[in-house]
Amino acid sequence: MRMRILNLFYARHNGLTYDQEYFDILRAINQAHAEWVNAQNYFNSVSEPELVDYAIYNMEAARKKYMYMLKQARLRGIEGIQTLQYFNE
């Protein structure tokens, strides 16, 4: 499963341009979200009691990282993060 950023180049068609920091933040958010989804999938797949604690810890850490990255994007004035979606490929 790969994640794509929809409407990423929308602003370019409307005469706006983005700097490298904008794309770096979007990539970091994209990666953090993928890590969170992977952690959730891992949690759903473990059956060993010893691994459940690790899976919970990993899932919560990934969620907090994703929330932090979203907050950083908002502080920098980046909007449109809700356009992140998953597509099967």
CORSUL-V84227 format. One line per field, one symbol per residue. psi: psi as a letter, one per 40 degrees, with the letter a starting at -180 (. if undefined). burial: I if it has 24 or more other ideal C-beta (glycine too) atoms within 12 Angstrom, else O. Layout:
BEGIN
psi: ???
burial: ???
END
This chain:
BEGIN
psi: hihihifdedddeeeiiiiddddddddddddddddddddddddeeiehddeddddddddddddddddddddddddeehiedeehiihh.
burial: OOIOIOOIOOOOOOOOOOOOOIOOIIOIIIOIIIIIIIIOOOIOOOOOOOOOOOIOOOIOOIOOOIOOIIOOIOOOOIOIIOOIOOOOO
END
